Amino acid sequence: MRFGKDGLVCSRVTDAEGLAACARLVNGVYTSRLQLPVRSSDLDMLGPQHSVFLVRSAQGEPLGTGLWQSPGFKPEAAPLPLELEHNYDLASLLSALGVARGAVAEVRRLAVPANHSDVLRLLLSTAIEASEQAGISHWVGLVEATGSVPSDVALVHRVLEAHGLEMPGLPLKPLEHLELWHERGRSAYTAEQLKRLPVPRKVRSFAAALAARAVSVPSMHPHYDDRVTVPMTAQVSTFRNQWLPQGGL
């Protein structure tokens, strides 16, 4: 359990009541801010390698949540598949980063209402501490944006490229079955024109909060047909001091 300003408390969720509160919060935030309603949720149950954190107000109101999955949280158990592995070859990224699978945590269901910076700080600082204790050095995630047209996938890719939000070489390799829409050729848009197009909100926020970068081409979501996903990676040491400065909160 970790305490923040104005009576905020962040704790690890261990029971069905807490998971239900997290699921309601995720649905509310995704629907109101991102127009991405969650029709099903991996917050319905806790796996042995999941760490779900929930921030509550002094009055007990759920204000922020997120799920982190990694073998590092339970190294004696066989690694569970990540959501990212439906479309991408995780081994290619591990090789490029030079880390073991247990050093990577996948971030999912990150939900904090707008204008709650203290909630986000407490949530991320708690997850950072838990990650460091488990030997986790990198976070990865499929960061979502609205889009049901396949051509949106290619457009998001080009916008991220224009804004400098892609890791050089895009080290995470797509799986062979993935239908891609990224053929190279002459574009109707110049790089300057693409820079004037906004980066999808959640992708922009994830990049800004964690100094994260896209590590592969975007793809349609493995479970939803109304959104595009961008695989992103962040190194904990590059953003920890922003959220967990020396001396605490």
Secondary structure in CASP SS format (residue, H / E / C, confidence):
PFRMAT SS
TARGET T0000
AUTHOR 0000-0000-0000
METHOD secondary structure of the structure
MODEL  1
M C 1.00
R E 1.00
F E 1.00
G C 1.00
K H 1.00
D H 1.00
G H 1.00
L C 1.00
V E 1.00
C E 1.00
S E 1.00
R E 1.00
V C 1.00
T C 1.00
D C 1.00
A H 1.00
E H 1.00
G H 1.00
L H 1.00
A H 1.00
A H 1.00
C H 1.00
A H 1.00
R H 1.00
L H 1.00
V H 1.00
N H 1.00
G H 1.00
V H 1.00
Y H 1.00
T H 1.00
S H 1.00
R H 1.00
L H 1.00
Q C 1.00
L C 1.00
P C 1.00
V C 1.00
R C 1.00
S C 1.00
S C 1.00
D C 1.00
L C 1.00
D C 1.00
M C 1.00
L C 1.00
G C 1.00
P C 1.00
Q C 1.00
H E 1.00
S E 1.00
V E 1.00
F E 1.00
L E 1.00
V E 1.00
R E 1.00
S C 1.00
A C 1.00
Q C 1.00
G C 1.00
E C 1.00
P E 1.00
L E 1.00
G E 1.00
T E 1.00
G E 1.00
L E 1.00
W E 1.00
Q E 1.00
S C 1.00
P H 1.00
G H 1.00
F H 1.00
K C 1.00
P C 1.00
E C 1.00
A C 1.00
A C 1.00
P C 1.00
L C 1.00
P C 1.00
L C 1.00
E H 1.00
L H 1.00
E H 1.00
H H 1.00
N C 1.00
Y E 1.00
D E 1.00
L H 1.00
A H 1.00
S H 1.00
L H 1.00
L H 1.00
S H 1.00
A H 1.00
L H 1.00
G C 1.00
V C 1.00
A C 1.00
R H 1.00
G H 1.00
A H 1.00
V E 1.00
A E 1.00
E E 1.00
V E 1.00
R E 1.00
R E 1.00
L E 1.00
A E 1.00
V C 1.00
P C 1.00
A C 1.00
N C 1.00
H C 1.00
S H 1.00
D H 1.00
V H 1.00
L H 1.00
R H 1.00
L H 1.00
L H 1.00
L H 1.00
S H 1.00
T H 1.00
A H 1.00
I H 1.00
E H 1.00
A H 1.00
S H 1.00
E H 1.00
Q H 1.00
A C 1.00
G C 1.00
I C 1.00
S C 1.00
H E 1.00
W E 1.00
V E 1.00
G E 1.00
L E 1.00
V E 1.00
E E 1.00
A E 1.00
T E 1.00
G C 1.00
S C 1.00
V C 1.00
P H 1.00
S H 1.00
D H 1.00
V H 1.00
A H 1.00
L H 1.00
V H 1.00
H H 1.00
R H 1.00
V H 1.00
L H 1.00
E H 1.00
A H 1.00
H C 1.00
G C 1.00
L C 1.00
E E 1.00
M C 1.00
P C 1.00
G C 1.00
L C 1.00
P C 1.00
L C 1.00
K E 1.00
P E 1.00
L C 1.00
E C 1.00
H C 1.00
L C 1.00
E C 1.00
L C 1.00
W C 1.00
H C 1.00
E C 1.00
R C 1.00
G C 1.00
R C 1.00
S C 1.00
A C 1.00
Y C 1.00
T C 1.00
A H 1.00
E H 1.00
Q H 1.00
L H 1.00
K H 1.00
R C 1.00
L C 1.00
P C 1.00
V C 1.00
P C 1.00
R H 1.00
K H 1.00
V H 1.00
R H 1.00
S H 1.00
F H 1.00
A H 1.00
A H 1.00
A H 1.00
L H 1.00
A C 1.00
A C 1.00
R E 1.00
A E 1.00
V C 1.00
S C 1.00
V C 1.00
P C 1.00
S E 1.00
M E 1.00
H C 1.00
P C 1.00
H C 1.00
Y C 1.00
D C 1.00
D C 1.00
R E 1.00
V E 1.00
T E 1.00
V E 1.00
P E 1.00
M E 1.00
T E 1.00
A E 1.00
Q E 1.00
V H 1.00
S H 1.00
T H 1.00
F H 1.00
R H 1.00
N H 1.00
Q H 1.00
W H 1.00
L C 1.00
P C 1.00
Q C 1.00
G C 1.00
G C 1.00
L C 1.00
END
